[in-house]
Amino acid sequence: MESPNTAPNTAPHTASPDASAPVRFDTKIAVLLRADLETWQRLNVTAFLVSGIGTEIPDVIGEPYEDADGNDYLRMFRQPVLVFEGTKETLTAAHGRALSRGVALSVFTSDLFATGNDRDNRAAVRAVGQDALDLVGIAVYGPKNAVDKIVKGARMHG
């Protein structure tokens, strides 16, 4: 897989030099969840999946936040995270497309619901070949058009 840090232009661009104009990005962050997950599972899986993107691709993280009283808050993604859902087959197809395009990719398998720590999580994924992974979620980061093709067939999470 191509190193996520070598992803194509990750800098935002604006439609005009006007500072009040909306910021547009050449890249996209997308999470694809299996539609049959319980609510707590969807939230948990999403949180785990996007944490991988933020740690591996520092350019996707914005500046720290501060409120009017001077309280500091952690940095967050500089751009929206789009959440999609689909069938097990949709996830499997998207996973294959993500691997073939070499985009930054994180995975969450059903086995991870039974583990309780990072070491066991990694071992559970390592024990299964890519075609046999029981995927319940993936997150991808890359050029907009590539991410759109990866999540093709999924619907926006609602």
Contact map, one row per residue, 1 for C-alpha under 8 A:
11100000000000000000000000000000000000000000000000000000000000000000000000000000000000000000000000100110000000000000000000000000000000000000000000000000000000
11110110000000000000000000000000000000000000000000000000000000000000000000000000000000000000000000000111000000000000000000000000000000000000000000000000000000
11111110000000000000000000000000000000000000000000000000000000000000000000000000000000000000000000000001000000000000000000000000000000000000000000000000000000
01111110000000000000000000000000000000000000000000000001100000000000000000000000000000000000000000000011000000000000000000000000000000000000000000000000000000
00111110000000000000000000000000000000000000000000000001100000000000000000000000000000000000000000000000000000000000000000000000000000000000000000000000000000
01111111000000000000000000000000000000000000000000000000000000000000000000000000000000000000000000000000000000000000000000000000000000000000000000000000000000
01111111110000000000000000000000000000000000000000000000000000000000000000000000000000000000000000000010000000000000000000000000000000000000011000000000000000
00000111110000000000000000000000000000000000000000000000000000000000000000000000000000000000000000000000000000000000000000000000000000000000011000000000000000
00000011111000000000000001100000000000000000000000000000000000000000000000000000000000000000000000000000000000000000000000000000000000000000000000000000000000
00000011111100000000000011100000000000000000000000000000001100000000000000000000000000000000000000000000000000000000000000000000000000000000000000000000000000
00000000111110000000000011000000000000000000000000000000001000000000000000000000000000000000000000000000000000000000000000000000000000000000000000000000000000
00000000011111000000001111000000000000000000000000000000000000000000000000000000000000000000000000000000000000000000000000000000000000000000000000000000000000
00000000001111100000001111000000000000000000000000000000000000000000000000000000000000000000000000000000000000000000000000000000000000000000000000000000000000
00000000000111111000111110000000000000000000000000000000000000000000000000000000000000000000000000000000000000000000000000000000000000000000000000000000000000
00000000000011111000111100000000000000000000000000000000000000000000000000000000000000000000000000000000000000000000000000000000000000000000000000000000000000
00000000000001111100100000000000000000000000000000000000000000000000000000000000000000000000000000000000000000000000000000000000000000000000000000000000000000
00000000000001111110100000000000000000000000000000000000000000000000000000000000000000000000000000000000000000000000000000000000000000000000000000000000000000
00000000000000011111100000000000000000000000000000000000000000000000000000000000000000000000000000000000000000000000000000000000000000000000000000000000000000
00000000000000001111100000000000000000000000000000000000000000000000000000000000000000000000000000000000000000000000000000000000000000000000000000000000000000
00000000000000000111110000000000000000000000000000000000000000000000000000000000000000000000000000000000000000000000000000000000000000000000000000000000000000
00000000000001111111111000000000000000000000000000000000000000000000000000000000000000000000000000000000000000000000000000000000000000000000000000000000000000
00000000000001100001111100000000000000000000000000000000000000000000000000000000000000000000000000000000000000000000000000000000000000000000000000000000000000
00000000000111100000111110000000000000000000000000000000000000000000000000000000000000000000000000000000000000000000000000000000000000000000000000000000000000
00000000000111100000011111000000000000000000000000000000000000000000000000000000000000000000000000000000000000000000000000000000000000000000000000000000000000
00000000011111000000001111110000000000000000000000000000000000000000000000000010000000000000000000000000000000000000000000000000000000000000000000000000000000
00000000111110000000000111110000000000000000000000000000000000000000000000000000000000000000000000000000000000000000000000000000000000000000001100000000000000
00000000110000000000000011111000000000000000000000000000000000000000000000000000000000000000000000000000000000000000000000000000000000000000111100000000000000
00000000000000000000000011111100000000000000000000000000000000000000000000000011100000000000000000000000000000000000000000000000000000000001111100100000000000
00000000000000000000000000111110000000000000000000000000000000000000000000000011110000000000000000000000000000000000000000000000000000000011110000100000000000
00000000000000000000000000011111000000000000000000000000000000000000000000000000111100000000000000000000000000000000000000000000000000000011100000100010000000
00000000000000000000000000001111100000000000010011000000000000000000000000000000111100000000000000000000000000000000000000000000000000001111000000000000000000
00000000000000000000000000000111110000000000000000000000000000000000000000000000001111000010000000000000000000000000000000000000000000001110000000000010010000
00000000000000000000000000000011111010000100110000000000000000000000000000000000001111000010000000000000000000000000000000000000000000011100000000000000000000
00000000000000000000000000000001111110000000000000000000000000000000000000000000000011110010000000000000000000000000000000000000000000111000000000000000000000
00000000000000000000000000000000111110000000000000000000000000000000000000000000000011100000000000000000000000000000000000000000000000000000000000000000000000
00000000000000000000000000000000011111000000000000000000000000000000000000000000000000100000000000000000000000000000000000000000000000000000000000000000000000
00000000000000000000000000000000111111101100000000000000000000000000000000000000000000000000000000000000000000000000000000000000000000010000000000000000000000
00000000000000000000000000000000000111111100000000000000000000000000000000000000000000000000000000000000000000000000000000000000000000000000000000000000000000
00000000000000000000000000000000000011111110000000000000000000000000000000000000000000000000000000000000000000000000000000000000000000000000000000000000000000
00000000000000000000000000000000000001111111000000000000000000000000000000000000000000000000000000000000000000000000000000000000000000000000000000000000000000
00000000000000000000000000000000000011111111100000000000000000000000000000000000000000000000000000000000000000000000000000000000000000000000000000000000000000
00000000000000000000000000000000100011111111110000000000000000000000000000000000000000000000000000000000000000000000000000000000000000000000000000000000000000
00000000000000000000000000000000000000111111111000000000000000000000000000000000000000000000000000000000000000000000000000000000000000000000000000000000000000
00000000000000000000000000000000000000011111111100000000000000000000000000000000000000000000000000000000000000000000000000000000000000000000000000000000000000
00000000000000000000000000000000100000001111111110000000000000000000000000000000000000000000000000000000000100000000000000000000000000011000000000000000000000
00000000000000000000000000000010100000000111111111000000000000000000000000000000000000000000000000000000000000000000000000000000000000001000000000000000000000
00000000000000000000000000000000000000000011111111100000000000000000000000000000000000000000000000000000000000000000000000000000000000000000000000000000000000
00000000000000000000000000000000000000000001111111110000000000000000000000000000000000000000000000000000000100000000000000000000000000000000000000000000000000
00000000000000000000000000000010000000000000111111111000000000000000000000000000000000000000000000000000011100000000000000000000000000001110000000000000000000
00000000000000000000000000000010000000000000011111111100000000000000000000000000000000000000000000000000010000000000000000000000000000000010000000000000000000
00000000000000000000000000000000000000000000001111111110000000000000000000000000000000000000000000000000000000000000000000000000000000000000000000000000000000
00000000000000000000000000000000000000000000000111111111000000000000000000000000000000000000000000000000010000000000000000000000000000000000000000000000000000
00000000000000000000000000000000000000000000000011111111100100000000000000000000000000000000000000000001110000000000000000000000000000000011100000000000000000
00000000000000000000000000000000000000000000000001111111110110000000000000001000000000000000000000000000000000000000000000000000000000000000000000000000000000
00000000000000000000000000000000000000000000000000111111110000000000000000000000000000000000000000000000000000000000000000000000000000000000000000000000000000
00011000000000000000000000000000000000000000000000011111110000000000000000000000000000000000000000000000000000000000000000000000000000000000000000000000000000
00011000000000000000000000000000000000000000000000001111111110000000000000000000000000000000000000000000000000000000000000000000000000000000000000000000000000
00000000000000000000000000000000000000000000000000000111111110000000000000000000000000000000000000000000000000000000000000000000000000000000000000000000000000
00000000011000000000000000000000000000000000000000000000111111000000000000000000000000000000000000000000000000000000000000000000000000000000000000000000000000
00000000010000000000000000000000000000000000000000001100111111000000000000001110000000000000000000000000000000000000000000000000000000000000000000000000000000
00000000000000000000000000000000000000000000000000000100111111100000000000111100000000000000000000000000000000000000000000000000000000000000000000000000000000
00000000000000000000000000000000000000000000000000000000001111110000000000111100000000000000000000000000000000000000000000000000000000000000000000000000000000
00000000000000000000000000000000000000000000000000000000000011111000000000110100000000000000000000000000000000000000000000000000000000000000000000000000000000
00000000000000000000000000000000000000000000000000000000000001111100000111110000000000000000000000000000000000000000000000000000000000000000000000000000000000
00000000000000000000000000000000000000000000000000000000000000111110000111100000000000000000000000000000000000000000000000000000000000000000000000000000000000
00000000000000000000000000000000000000000000000000000000000000011111111110000000000000000000000000000000000000000000000000000000000000000000000000000000000000
00000000000000000000000000000000000000000000000000000000000000001111111100000000000000000000000000000000000000000000000000000000000000000000000000000000000000
00000000000000000000000000000000000000000000000000000000000000000111111000000000000000000000000000000000000000000000000000000000000000000000000000000000000000
00000000000000000000000000000000000000000000000000000000000000000111111000000000000000000000000000000000000000000000000000000000000000000000000000000000000000
00000000000000000000000000000000000000000000000000000000000000000111111100000000000000000000000000000000000000000000000000000000000000000000000000000000000000
00000000000000000000000000000000000000000000000000000000000000000111111110000000000000000000000000000000000000000000000000000000000000000000000000000000000000
00000000000000000000000000000000000000000000000000000000000000011110011111000000000000000000000000000000000000000000000000000000000000000000000000000000000000
00000000000000000000000000000000000000000000000000000000000000011100001111100000000000000000000000000000000000000000000000000000000000000000000000000000000000
00000000000000000000000000000000000000000000000000000000000000011000000111110000000000000000000000000000000000000000000000000000000000000000000000000000000000
00000000000000000000000000000000000000000000000000000000000011111000000011111000000000000000000000000000000000000000000000000000000000000000000000000000000000
00000000000000000000000000000000000000000000000000000000000011110000000001111100000000000000000000000000000000000000000000000000000000000000000000000000000000
00000000000000000000000000000000000000000000000000000100000111000000000000111111000000000000000000000000000000000000000000000000000000000000000000000000000000
00000000000000000000000000000000000000000000000000000000000111100000000000011111000000000000000000000000000000000000000000000000000000000000000000000000000000
00000000000000000000000010011000000000000000000000000000000100000000000000001111100000000000000000000000000000000000000000000000000000000000000000000000000000
00000000000000000000000000011000000000000000000000000000000000000000000000001111110000000000000000000000000000000000000000000000000000000000000000000000000000
00000000000000000000000000011110000000000000000000000000000000000000000000000011111000000000000000000000000000000000000000000000000000000000000000000000000000
00000000000000000000000000001110000000000000000000000000000000000000000000000001111100000000000000000000000000000000000000000000000000000000000000000000000100
00000000000000000000000000000111100000000000000000000000000000000000000000000000111110000000000000000000000000000000000000000000000000000000000000000000000110
00000000000000000000000000000111100000000000000000000000000000000000000000000000011111000000000000000000000000000000000000000000000000000000000000000010011110
00000000000000000000000000000001111000000000000000000000000000000000000000000000001111100000000000000000000000000000000000000000000000000000000000000000011110
00000000000000000000000000000001111000000000000000000000000000000000000000000000000111111110000000000000000000000000000000000000000000000000000000000000111000
00000000000000000000000000000000011100000000000000000000000000000000000000000000000011111110000000000000000000000000000000000000000000000000000000000000000000
00000000000000000000000000000000010000000000000000000000000000000000000000000000000001111111000000000000000000000000000000000000000000110000000000000000000000
00000000000000000000000000000000000000000000000000000000000000000000000000000000000001111111100000000000000000000000000000000000000000000000000000000000000000
00000000000000000000000000000000000000000000000000000000000000000000000000000000000001111111110000000000000000000000000000000000000000000000000000000000110000
00000000000000000000000000000001110000000000000000000000000000000000000000000000000001111111111000000000000000000000000000000000000000111100000000000000000000
00000000000000000000000000000000000000000000000000000000000000000000000000000000000000011111111100000000000000000000000000000000000000100000000000000000000000
00000000000000000000000000000000000000000000000000000000000000000000000000000000000000001111111110000000000000000000000000000000000000000000000000000000000000
00000000000000000000000000000000000000000000000000000000000000000000000000000000000000000111111111000000000000000000000000000000000000000000000000000111000000
00000000000000000000000000000000000000000000000000000000000000000000000000000000000000000011111111100000000000000000000000000000000000000100000000000100000000
00000000000000000000000000000000000000000000000000000000000000000000000000000000000000000001111111110000000000000000000000000000000000000000000000000000000000
00000000000000000000000000000000000000000000000000000000000000000000000000000000000000000000111111111000000000000000000000000000000000000000000000001100000000
00000000000000000000000000000000000000000000000000000000000000000000000000000000000000000000011111111110100000000000000000000000000000000001000000100100000000
10000000000000000000000000000000000000000000000000000000000000000000000000000000000000000000001111111110100000000000000000000000000000000000000000000000000000
00000000000000000000000000000000000000000000000000000000000000000000000000000000000000000000000111111100000000000000000000000000000000000000000000000000000000
00000000000000000000000000000000000000000000000000000000000000000000000000000000000000000000000011111110000000000000000000000000000000000000000001000000000000
11000000000000000000000000000000000000000000000000000000000000000000000000000000000000000000000001111111000000000000000000000000000000000000000000000000000000
11010010000000000000000000000000000000000000000000000000000000000000000000000000000000000000000001101111100000000000000000000000000000000001110000000000000000
01110000000000000000000000000000000000000000000000001000000000000000000000000000000000000000000000000111110000000000000000000000000000000001110000000000000000
00000000000000000000000000000000000000000000000000001000000000000000000000000000000000000000000001100011111000000000000000000000000000000111100000000000000000
00000000000000000000000000000000000000000000000011011000000000000000000000000000000000000000000000000001111100000000000000000000000000000111000000000000000000
00000000000000000000000000000000000000000000000010000000000000000000000000000000000000000000000000000000111110000000000000000000000000101110000000000000000000
00000000000000000000000000000000000000000000100110000000000000000000000000000000000000000000000000000000011111010000000000000000000000111100000000000000000000
00000000000000000000000000000000000000000000000000000000000000000000000000000000000000000000000000000000001111111000000000001000000011111000000000000000000000
00000000000000000000000000000000000000000000000000000000000000000000000000000000000000000000000000000000000111111100000000000000000001110000000000000000000000
00000000000000000000000000000000000000000000000000000000000000000000000000000000000000000000000000000000000011111110000010011000000001000000000000000000000000
00000000000000000000000000000000000000000000000000000000000000000000000000000000000000000000000000000000000111111111000010010000000000000000000000000000000000
00000000000000000000000000000000000000000000000000000000000000000000000000000000000000000000000000000000000011111111000000000000000000000000000000000000000000
00000000000000000000000000000000000000000000000000000000000000000000000000000000000000000000000000000000000001111111000000000000000000000000000000000000000000
00000000000000000000000000000000000000000000000000000000000000000000000000000000000000000000000000000000000000111111100110000000000000000000000000000000000000
00000000000000000000000000000000000000000000000000000000000000000000000000000000000000000000000000000000000000011111110110000000000000000000000000000000000000
00000000000000000000000000000000000000000000000000000000000000000000000000000000000000000000000000000000000000000011111110000000000000000000000000000000000000
00000000000000000000000000000000000000000000000000000000000000000000000000000000000000000000000000000000000000000001111111000000000000000000000000000000000000
00000000000000000000000000000000000000000000000000000000000000000000000000000000000000000000000000000000000000000000111111100000000000000000000000000000000000
00000000000000000000000000000000000000000000000000000000000000000000000000000000000000000000000000000000000000000011111111110000000000000000000000000000000000
00000000000000000000000000000000000000000000000000000000000000000000000000000000000000000000000000000000000000110011111111111000000000000000000000000000000000
00000000000000000000000000000000000000000000000000000000000000000000000000000000000000000000000000000000000000000000011111111100000000000000000000000000000000
00000000000000000000000000000000000000000000000000000000000000000000000000000000000000000000000000000000000000000000001111111110000000000000000000000000000000
00000000000000000000000000000000000000000000000000000000000000000000000000000000000000000000000000000000000000110000000111111111000000000000000000000000000000
00000000000000000000000000000000000000000000000000000000000000000000000000000000000000000000000000000000000010100000000011111111000010000000000000000000000000
00000000000000000000000000000000000000000000000000000000000000000000000000000000000000000000000000000000000000000000000001111111100000000000000000000000000000
00000000000000000000000000000000000000000000000000000000000000000000000000000000000000000000000000000000000000000000000000111111100000000000000000000000000000
00000000000000000000000000000000000000000000000000000000000000000000000000000000000000000000000000000000000000000000000000011111110110000000000000000000000000
00000000000000000000000000000000000000000000000000000000000000000000000000000000000000000000000000000000000000000000000000000111111110000000000000000000000000
00000000000000000000000000000000000000000000000000000000000000000000000000000000000000000000000000000000000000000000000000000001111110000000000000000000000000
00000000000000000000000000000000000000000000000000000000000000000000000000000000000000000000000000000000000000000000000000000000111110000000000000000000000000
00000000000000000000000000000000000000000000000000000000000000000000000000000000000000000000000000000000000000000000000000000001111111000000000000000000000000
00000000000000000000000000000000000000000000000000000000000000000000000000000000000000000000000000000000000010000000000000001001111111100000000000000000000000
00000000000000000000000000000000000000000000000000000000000000000000000000000000000000000000000000000000000011100000000000000000000111110000000000000000000000
00000000000000000000000000000000010000000000000000000000000000000000000000000000000000010011000000000000001111000000000000000000000011111100000000000000000000
00000000000000000000000000000000110010000000100000000000000000000000000000000000000000010010000000000000000111000000000000000000000001111100000000000000000000
00000000000000000000000000000011110000000000110010000000000000000000000000000000000000000010000000000000001110000000000000000000000000111110000000000000000000
00000000000000000000000000000011100000000000000010000000000000000000000000000000000000000010001000000000111100000000000000000000000000111111000000000000000000
00000000000000000000000000001111000000000000000011001000000000000000000000000000000000000000000000000000111000000000000000000000000000001111100000000000000000
00000000000000000000000000011110000000000000000000001000000000000000000000000000000000000000000001000011110000000000000000000000000000000111110000100000000000
00000000000000000000000000111100000000000000000000001000000000000000000000000000000000000000000000000011100000000000000000000000000000000011111000100000000000
00000011000000000000000000111000000000000000000000000000000000000000000000000000000000000000000000000011000000000000000000000000000000000001111101100000000000
00000011000000000000000001110000000000000000000000000000000000000000000000000000000000000000000000000000000000000000000000000000000000000000111111100000000000
00000000000000000000000001110000000000000000000000000000000000000000000000000000000000000000000000000000000000000000000000000000000000000000011111110000000000
00000000000000000000000000000000000000000000000000000000000000000000000000000000000000000000000000000000000000000000000000000000000000000000001111111000000000
00000000000000000000000000000000000000000000000000000000000000000000000000000000000000000000000000001000000000000000000000000000000000000000011111111100000000
00000000000000000000000000011100000000000000000000000000000000000000000000000000000000000000000001000000000000000000000000000000000000000001111111111110000000
00000000000000000000000000000000000000000000000000000000000000000000000000000000000000000000000000000000000000000000000000000000000000000000000111111111000000
00000000000000000000000000000000000000000000000000000000000000000000000000000000000000000000000010000000000000000000000000000000000000000000000011111111000000
00000000000000000000000000000000000000000000000000000000000000000000000000000000000000000000011011000000000000000000000000000000000000000000000001111111000000
00000000000000000000000000000101000000000000000000000000000000000000000000000000000100000000010000000000000000000000000000000000000000000000000000111111110000
00000000000000000000000000000000000000000000000000000000000000000000000000000000000000000000010000000000000000000000000000000000000000000000000000011111110000
00000000000000000000000000000000000000000000000000000000000000000000000000000000000001000100000000000000000000000000000000000000000000000000000000000011111000
00000000000000000000000000000001000000000000000000000000000000000000000000000000000111000100000000000000000000000000000000000000000000000000000000000011111100
00000000000000000000000000000000000000000000000000000000000000000000000000000000000111000000000000000000000000000000000000000000000000000000000000000000111110
00000000000000000000000000000000000000000000000000000000000000000000000000000000011110000000000000000000000000000000000000000000000000000000000000000000011111
00000000000000000000000000000000000000000000000000000000000000000000000000000000001110000000000000000000000000000000000000000000000000000000000000000000001111
00000000000000000000000000000000000000000000000000000000000000000000000000000000000000000000000000000000000000000000000000000000000000000000000000000000000111
